[in-house]
Amino acid sequence: MRENNLHPTIIRIEKANLFFEHVFIKSFANETGVAVELYENDGSLGAALGAGVGAGFSNHIVKHTLILDQ
């Protein structure tokens, strides 16, 4: 990310696929050096949101409930 001049402070992801695994989430956060927020959704919603952002509809996207780390 930093090689592409991206400097996020937080990465918001859905709890799906590899992100079901707590070990992967912690490894991902440690490697990127960026905090991770997990949301209770499936991958299809993330794909739809990404398509909406790409099409310029990002002002219509709302925040979903955060899953707290237990």
Buried (B, 14 or more C-beta within 10 A) or exposed (E): EEEEEEEEEEBBBBBBEEBEEEEEBEEBEEEEEBEBBBBEBEEEBBEEBEEBEEEEEEEEEEEBEEEEEE
